[in-house]
Amino acid sequence: MGAHAHPEHPHRYTLSAPALPTSPRLCRDFVRGIFAASGLSQLADAAAICTSELVTNVHRHGKGDVRMAATVQHDRVRVTVHDDSPELPSPRRAANDETNGRGLFLVTALSDVCGMTPDEPTEGTGKAVWFEFNVPPTQTKSPA
């Protein structure tokens, strides 16, 4: 019996936040808490940075509230950030003195896989930007 058994069935957590300057921090803390509670503390900081970048993008360029979901599975965790703007963010090379424009490069560098999904016509005109972290094999020795 491990202290943290990774769920066979996905555990899904959701959060809605207004598009305010405080939202990236709230969303970041939410994701950090989920990773820590799932026994993935070693990934929590990287996941929090990725979340913060995506939510900041929505706050700057998106429309409507930020809707976020985190799905914890036995082999991976996916975090999705959704907004109502149809514009897909394009990762652009940031000049050395720029603070904007690095977000998606950071997400790409830190996460195992990431991507963007435009809404289905029935869902609206927004998009979801997501990233995943693979769950490392458990360190605990199983009883022989």
N, C-alpha and C positions, 0 to 999 in steps of 0.2 A: 504494500500500500504506500504509494508516494504521497507526499504532502499535497502536491498539486497534480491531480490527474487531469490530463488534457481531454476535453470533452469529445466523445465520439460524435455527438450531434452538435452542430454549430451553436454557439451561444452568441446572440446578437444584441448589441447595445446601441441605442440611438440617442441623439441629442439634437435639439433644434436651438439655434441661437440667433439673435438679431444681428444684422450686419453692422456691428459697432466695433470701435477700436479695441474694446476689452475682450471681444470674442475669441481671437486667436489664443489668448492665455487660458480662457475657460476650456476651450476645446483641447488644448495641449494637456492641461491637467487631467481632464477626463480620460484621454487616451493613456496617459502615463499610469493612471490608476488602474485601468483595465489590464494593461500589460503586467503591472506589479501583482495584481490579484490573480492573474493567470500563471504566475510563476515565471514570468519572462522579464524580470527586472533588468537583466543585462541588455535587453532591447528597448527598454522604456524610453531612454533619452533620445535615441535615434528616431523612434516612432513619434515622440513628442515634437521634435524639430520638424519632421515631415508634415505633421498635422498643422503645426503653426504656419508653415510656409503656404500650404494649400488654403487654409482659412484666411490668411492675410491676402492672398490673391483674390478670393471672393470679396473680401471687404473692399479692396481697391477697385476691382474691375467687374465684379459680379452684380447681380440684381437679386433683391429679395433676401429672405433669411438664409442662413447657412443651415443645411441639414446634414448631419454627420452620422455615419453608422460604422461600427466596428464589429466584425464577425470573427470569433475565435474558434478555430477548428483544431483538430489534433495535430495537423502538420503545418498549419500556417495561420496568420492573422491578417485580415484585410481591413483597411480603413478607407472609407469612401466619403468624400466631401462633395455635396451637391448644391448647386445654386440654379437660379432661374435664367441665367444669361446663356444664349446659344453660342456666344463667342468662345472658341477653344483657346486657352492660353498657349502661346507659342514660346517654347524655351528660346531665349535669345542670349547671345554671349554678352555678358555684362562687362563693361569697361572696368578697369581696376578701381576707379574712384566711385563707381556706381554701387548703391546698396540695393537697388531694385533689379529684377531680372535674373537673380541667382536662384530663386526659389525652386524651380523645377529641376535645375541641375543638381541642387542639394538632394532633392527627393530621389532623383535617379541614382545618385551616388550612394545614398544611405540605404535605400530599400532594396529588396531582392528583385522586385518587379513592380512596375507602375504603368499607368495608362489613363486614357480618357475615353469616356463613353457618352456620346450625345443621347439625349432622351429619345425614347420612342415617341412617334407622333401622338400617341394616346396619352402620354405622360405629361406633355408640355414641351416647352422650347429650351429647357435648360440642359445641363450636362452634369456628369459625375466625373470627378478626378479621383483616382484611387491608387493605393500602393499596398504591397504585401510584404510581410516578413515571414521567412520560413522559421518554423519552430525547431530549435536544435534538439537532437535526441536527448532524452532525459539523462542526467548525470547519475541518478540514483541507481545503485545496483539492485537488480531484482533478486529476490531470494531464490536460491538454487532449488 
